[in-house]
Amino acid sequence: MVVEKLSDTQLSDTELSDTELSDTELSDTDVDRIFQALADATRRDIVARVSTREQSVSDLARAYTMSFAAVQKHVAVLERARLVTKERRGREQIVHPDPSTLHRAARLLDSYGEIWRGRADRMDQLLAEDRKGMKQ
C-alpha cells in the first residue's frame, strides 16, 4: 500500500477561489462522513492514488490484496463523503478526487489549530503576568 501525504501543492492545484470555499461550509454530517472515511488506511491510500491521477476501480483493485468488491465498497464510502467522484467510461468506472472537500476539511482543522494557538497564547500571557506580579 502506498500512502502519500497530500502536499499543499496538490491541494492548491485545484484552482478553487476563496468565494467557492467560503460558500461551502461543512455540516456536522459532512464532517462525520469525511473523517470516518479517512479513518481507514485503505481509503486514505485510494484518495492519495487518485489525487495524483484518475484511476479506474479495476486499476485500484489491482493494488490491494482484497477483492474487487471490497475496493468498490471503499470507493463508495469515499464517494458518499464526497472525497472522490466516479464517472463511467465504457465498462470502466473512473475515480477522480474531489479536492474541494479536502480543502474544506483542511480549513476546519486549521480553525481548530487557531483555537488552540489562541489558548496557548493566552496561557503565555497569564504566566507572564503571574511572573511579573511575583517580582513586584
C-alpha positions as CSV (number, residue, x, y, z in Angstrom):
1,M,0.0,0.0,0.0
2,V,1.3,3.4,-0.9
3,V,0.1,6.1,1.4
4,E,1.2,9.5,0.4
5,K,0.6,12.7,2.3
6,L,-1.1,15.1,0.1
7,S,1.1,18.2,-0.2
8,D,-0.1,21.7,0.0
9,T,0.8,22.0,-3.7
10,Q,-1.6,19.2,-4.6
11,L,-4.3,20.8,-2.6
12,S,-3.7,24.2,-4.1
13,D,-3.6,22.9,-7.7
14,T,-7.4,22.7,-7.6
15,E,-7.8,26.4,-8.5
16,L,-10.7,27.0,-6.1
17,S,-11.4,30.6,-5.4
18,D,-12.0,31.9,-1.9
19,T,-15.6,32.5,-2.8
20,E,-16.1,28.9,-3.7
21,L,-14.5,27.8,-0.4
22,S,-16.5,30.2,1.8
23,D,-19.7,29.2,0.1
24,T,-19.4,25.6,1.0
25,E,-19.0,25.1,4.8
26,L,-19.3,21.6,6.1
27,S,-22.2,20.4,8.1
28,D,-21.7,18.1,11.1
29,T,-22.9,15.2,9.0
30,D,-20.3,16.1,6.3
31,V,-17.5,16.3,8.8
32,D,-18.5,12.9,10.3
33,R,-18.6,11.3,6.9
34,I,-15.2,12.8,5.8
35,F,-13.3,11.8,8.9
36,Q,-14.9,8.4,9.2
37,A,-14.0,7.8,5.6
38,L,-10.4,8.9,6.2
39,A,-10.0,6.9,9.3
40,D,-9.3,3.8,7.2
41,A,-5.8,3.4,5.7
42,T,-7.0,1.9,2.5
43,R,-9.4,4.7,1.8
44,R,-6.6,7.3,2.6
45,D,-4.4,5.4,0.1
46,I,-7.2,5.5,-2.5
47,V,-7.6,9.2,-2.1
48,A,-3.8,9.7,-2.4
49,R,-3.6,7.5,-5.5
50,V,-6.5,9.2,-7.4
51,S,-5.1,12.6,-6.3
52,T,-2.0,12.0,-8.4
53,R,-4.0,10.7,-11.4
54,E,-7.5,9.4,-12.0
55,Q,-7.8,5.6,-11.9
56,S,-10.4,3.0,-12.7
57,V,-11.8,1.0,-9.9
58,S,-10.2,-2.1,-11.6
59,D,-6.8,-0.4,-11.5
60,L,-7.2,0.5,-7.9
61,A,-8.3,-3.1,-7.0
62,R,-5.0,-4.5,-8.6
63,A,-3.1,-2.5,-6.0
64,Y,-4.6,-4.3,-3.0
65,T,-4.8,-7.8,-1.7
66,M,-8.5,-7.5,-1.1
67,S,-11.4,-8.4,-3.5
68,F,-12.6,-6.0,-6.2
69,A,-15.9,-5.8,-4.3
70,A,-14.1,-4.7,-1.2
71,V,-12.3,-1.9,-3.1
72,Q,-15.6,-0.9,-4.7
73,K,-17.1,-0.5,-1.1
74,H,-14.1,1.6,-0.1
75,V,-14.7,3.8,-3.1
76,A,-18.4,4.1,-2.3
77,V,-17.6,5.3,1.2
78,L,-15.3,7.9,-0.2
79,E,-17.9,8.9,-2.8
80,R,-20.6,9.3,0.0
81,A,-18.1,11.5,1.9
82,R,-17.6,13.5,-1.4
83,L,-13.9,12.9,-1.3
84,V,-14.0,11.2,-4.7
85,T,-16.3,11.2,-7.7
86,K,-16.9,8.4,-10.2
87,E,-17.7,8.5,-13.8
88,R,-18.5,5.7,-16.2
89,R,-16.3,5.4,-19.3
90,G,-17.4,2.4,-21.3
91,R,-17.1,-0.6,-19.0
92,E,-14.8,1.2,-16.5
93,Q,-15.7,3.3,-13.5
94,I,-13.1,6.1,-13.3
95,V,-12.4,7.6,-9.9
96,H,-11.5,11.3,-9.5
97,P,-10.5,13.2,-6.4
98,D,-12.8,15.9,-5.1
99,P,-10.3,18.4,-3.8
100,S,-12.9,20.9,-2.7
101,T,-13.9,18.5,0.1
102,L,-10.3,18.1,1.2
103,H,-9.9,21.9,1.2
104,R,-12.9,22.4,3.4
105,A,-11.7,19.7,5.8
106,A,-8.3,21.3,5.9
107,R,-9.9,24.6,6.7
108,L,-11.8,23.1,9.5
109,L,-8.6,21.6,11.0
110,D,-6.9,24.9,10.6
111,S,-9.7,26.6,12.5
112,Y,-9.2,24.1,15.4
113,G,-5.5,24.9,15.3
114,E,-6.2,28.6,15.5
115,I,-8.3,28.0,18.6
116,W,-5.5,26.1,20.3
117,R,-2.9,28.6,19.3
118,G,-5.1,31.3,20.8
119,R,-5.4,29.4,24.0
120,A,-1.6,28.8,24.2
121,D,-1.0,32.5,23.6
122,R,-3.5,33.4,26.4
123,M,-1.7,30.9,28.8
124,D,1.6,32.5,27.9
125,Q,0.2,35.9,28.7
126,L,-1.2,34.7,32.1
127,L,2.1,33.2,33.0
128,A,4.0,36.3,32.1
129,E,1.6,38.4,34.2
130,D,2.0,36.0,37.1
131,R,5.8,36.2,36.9
132,K,5.6,39.9,36.7
133,G,3.4,40.0,39.8
134,M,5.8,37.8,41.7
135,K,8.7,40.1,41.0
136,Q,6.9,43.1,42.5
